[in-house]
Amino acid sequence: MTALALALWLAAADGPPAPRGPGGPCPEYLEALTQGVERQDAFDDAGAAAVYERALGLDPDAVEARFALAQVLNAQGEAATGPEAEAFFARALRFAEALRATRPDEPESHYWVAATYANLIAFRDGPEKVRLAREIEAAARRALVIDPCFAPAYAVLGITYRELSSLGWFVRGIASGLFGGLPKGSLEDAERLLAVAIELDRDDPFVRYQLALTLERRKKPREAMAQLQQVLELPARTARDLRLQSEAVGRLARLAAEDQRAFKQR
């Protein structure tokens, strides 16, 4: 979800109001939210997080600030590595779960729980990893029950199925016998779900990049290259998009070189 989408969601929210002074919503709170959106638009996730923390300090129960922090803390975690990344995701999860408890009828609430679990799963092992995989699927599917056209939920499901598809039958058997089993989505399901997400939001570089990774995994290099080219041509919405566009350059060059070598060998 982009900073613009966040701003629209905040404007349309029907839940608890922003903190109010004698003349209406607290001006400092509203100003902090606006500044946070502006900093996200400038790809300054750290600056946005600091401003949203200030907004939350003005109203510790503010739904809008919790939503924004779930988003930017995930973004910061994705830009970090190791324990630092895990710490960002753990904080994001607290805000995402609080948001879901407060706004259970919003697809965004369930989506951010799923997306944060998807980021945390790399730091978990054994039964906890299996539990998180099931939680991701359940939260994403709940978001789609609320809004069948909510593109990010299709994307997180597709990414999860792609990553789980690389697990062999032996690992899946252990997971089933000891920990209750993993979601059953396949690599083909991943491609289908990511394609649906793109149909719903054709200008999202992140989802196109994820589809490219999935197509490459499915041995469809030319289709993957077409998606990577789209990643490079679309305007970046987030700091993450900028990083992925940089990665797409090298990945596209590698796939093109491999495709050329394969053509010469025919």
C-alpha positions in Angstrom: 0.0 0.0 0.0 1.4 3.4 -1.0 1.6 6.6 1.0 -1.2 7.9 -1.2 -3.4 4.9 -0.4 -2.6 5.4 3.3 -3.8 9.0 3.0 -7.0 8.0 1.3 -7.6 5.3 3.9 -7.1 7.8 6.7 -9.5 10.2 5.1 -12.2 7.5 4.7 -11.8 5.8 8.1 -15.1 5.4 10.0 -13.6 4.3 13.3 -12.4 6.1 16.4 -11.8 9.8 15.6 -8.5 11.6 15.8 -7.8 13.2 19.1 -9.9 16.3 19.5 -9.4 19.7 21.0 -12.0 22.4 21.6 -12.3 23.2 17.9 -12.1 19.7 16.4 -9.2 17.2 15.7 -5.9 18.0 17.4 -4.0 20.1 14.8 -0.6 18.6 15.9 -1.9 15.1 15.4 -3.3 15.8 11.9 -0.1 17.7 11.0 2.0 14.7 12.1 0.0 12.3 9.9 0.4 14.7 6.9 4.1 15.0 7.5 4.4 11.2 7.7 2.7 10.7 4.3 4.9 13.4 2.8 8.1 11.7 4.1 6.9 8.3 2.7 6.3 10.0 -0.6 9.9 11.2 -0.4 11.0 7.6 0.3 12.1 8.5 3.8 10.7 5.6 5.8 12.8 6.3 8.9 11.6 9.9 8.9 8.0 8.8 8.4 8.3 6.4 11.3 9.6 9.1 13.7 6.7 11.4 12.7 4.1 8.6 13.2 5.6 7.8 16.6 5.0 11.4 17.5 1.4 11.2 16.3 0.9 8.1 18.4 2.4 9.9 21.4 -0.4 12.5 21.0 -3.0 9.7 21.0 -1.7 6.3 22.1 -5.0 4.7 20.9 -5.0 6.3 17.5 -6.0 3.8 14.8 -4.5 5.9 12.0 -1.0 6.1 13.6 -1.0 2.4 14.3 -1.9 1.6 10.7 0.9 3.9 9.4 3.5 2.4 11.8 2.6 -1.1 10.8 3.4 -0.1 7.2 6.6 1.9 7.7 8.2 -0.4 10.3 7.7 -3.3 7.8 9.4 -1.1 5.1 12.3 -0.4 7.4 12.7 -4.1 8.2 12.7 -5.0 4.6 15.6 -2.5 4.1 17.6 -3.9 7.0 19.1 -7.3 7.7 19.6 -9.8 10.6 18.4 -8.9 14.1 17.8 -5.3 13.2 15.3 -6.4 10.5 13.6 -8.9 12.9 13.2 -6.1 15.5 11.5 -3.9 13.0 9.1 -6.7 12.0 8.4 -7.6 15.6 7.4 -4.0 16.4 5.3 -3.8 13.2 3.5 -7.0 14.2 2.3 -5.4 17.5 0.8 -2.5 15.6 -0.7 -4.7 12.9 -2.4 -7.0 15.5 -3.7 -4.0 17.4 -5.1 -2.6 14.2 -6.8 -6.0 13.4 -8.3 -6.0 16.9 -9.6 -2.5 16.4 -10.7 -2.7 12.8 -11.6 -6.4 12.1 -13.8 -5.4 9.2 -11.1 -3.7 7.2 -9.1 -5.8 4.7 -6.0 -3.7 5.4 -6.1 -4.8 9.0 -5.8 -8.5 8.1 -3.4 -7.8 5.3 -0.8 -6.1 7.5 -0.9 -9.0 9.9 -0.3 -11.4 6.9 2.4 -9.2 5.4 4.3 -8.8 8.7 4.1 -12.6 9.4 5.5 -13.1 5.9 8.5 -10.9 6.8 9.0 -12.6 10.1 8.8 -16.2 8.9 12.4 -16.1 7.7 13.5 -15.7 11.4 11.5 -18.6 12.7 12.1 -22.3 12.7 10.2 -25.6 13.1 6.7 -25.4 14.4 6.7 -21.6 14.6 7.5 -21.3 10.9 4.6 -23.7 10.1 2.3 -21.8 12.4 3.2 -18.5 10.7 2.6 -20.0 7.3 -0.9 -21.0 8.3 -1.5 -17.6 9.9 -0.4 -15.8 6.7 -2.8 -17.8 4.6 -5.7 -17.3 7.0 -5.2 -13.5 7.4 -4.8 -13.0 3.7 -7.9 -15.0 2.9 -9.8 -13.1 5.5 -8.9 -9.9 3.8 -10.2 -11.3 0.5 -13.5 -12.3 2.1 -13.9 -8.7 3.2 -12.8 -7.3 -0.1 -12.3 -9.8 -3.0 -10.6 -7.0 -5.0 -7.9 -6.2 -2.5 -4.8 -6.7 -4.6 -2.1 -6.8 -1.8 -3.8 -9.9 -0.2 -3.5 -11.8 -3.5 0.2 -10.8 -3.6 1.1 -11.9 -0.1 -0.6 -15.3 -0.7 1.2 -15.7 -4.0 4.6 -15.0 -2.5 3.9 -17.4 0.4 2.9 -20.2 -1.9 6.0 -19.7 -4.1 8.3 -19.9 -1.1 6.6 -22.9 0.3 6.6 -24.7 -3.0 10.4 -25.1 -2.8 10.0 -27.4 0.3 10.3 -31.1 -0.5 7.9 -33.9 0.3 10.1 -34.9 3.3 9.9 -31.5 5.0 6.2 -31.3 4.2 5.6 -34.7 5.7 7.4 -33.8 8.9 5.4 -30.5 9.0 2.1 -32.4 8.5 2.9 -35.2 11.0 4.3 -33.0 13.8 3.1 -29.5 13.4 -0.3 -29.7 11.6 0.7 -29.2 8.0 1.6 -26.3 5.7 -0.7 -24.4 3.3 -1.2 -26.4 0.1 -0.6 -23.7 -2.5 1.6 -24.6 -5.5 4.0 -22.6 -7.7 1.2 -22.5 -10.3 -1.1 -21.1 -7.6 1.5 -18.5 -6.8 1.7 -17.4 -10.5 -2.1 -17.2 -10.7 -2.5 -15.2 -7.6 0.2 -12.7 -8.5 -1.3 -12.3 -11.9 -4.7 -11.5 -10.3 -3.0 -8.9 -8.1 -1.5 -7.3 -11.2 -4.9 -7.2 -13.0 -6.3 -5.3 -10.0 -3.3 -2.9 -9.8 -1.3 -2.9 -13.0 1.2 -0.2 -11.9 2.7 -1.8 -8.8 6.4 -2.5 -9.4 6.6 -4.7 -6.4 4.0 -7.2 -7.5 5.5 -7.4 -11.0 8.9 -8.1 -9.5 7.4 -10.9 -7.5 5.7 -12.3 -10.5 9.0 -12.2 -12.4 10.6 -14.3 -9.6 7.8 -16.7 -9.8 8.0 -17.0 -13.6 11.7 -17.6 -13.4 11.1 -20.3 -10.9 8.6 -21.8 -13.3 11.2 -21.9 -16.1 9.5 -19.1 -18.1 12.5 -16.7 -18.5 11.1 -14.6 -21.3 7.8 -13.9 -19.5 9.9 -13.1 -16.4 12.0 -10.6 -18.5 8.9 -8.9 -19.7 7.8 -8.4 -16.1 11.2 -7.1 -15.1 11.1 -4.6 -17.9 7.8 -3.4 -16.6 9.3 -3.0 -13.1 11.9 -0.7 -14.6 9.4 1.3 -16.6 6.9 1.9 -13.9 7.3 4.8 -11.4 8.5 3.8 -8.0 5.9 4.2 -5.3 8.1 3.3 -2.3 11.7 3.0 -1.2 11.3 -0.7 -1.6 10.4 -0.2 -5.3 13.6 1.7 -5.8 15.6 -1.2 -4.4 13.8 -3.7 -6.5 14.3 -1.7 -9.6 18.0 -1.7 -8.9 17.9 -5.5 -8.5 15.8 -5.9 -11.6 18.6 -4.4 -13.8 21.0 -7.1 -12.9 18.4 -9.9 -12.9 17.2 -8.8 -16.4 20.7 -8.7 -17.7 21.4 -12.2 -16.4 18.2 -13.7 -17.8 18.9 -12.0 -21.2 22.4 -13.5 -21.3 21.1 -16.9 -20.4 18.4 -16.7 -23.0 20.9 -15.7 -25.7 23.2 -18.6 -24.8 20.3 -21.0 -24.9 19.3 -19.7 -28.4 22.9 -20.2 -29.7 22.9 -23.8 -28.5 19.7 -24.7 -30.4 
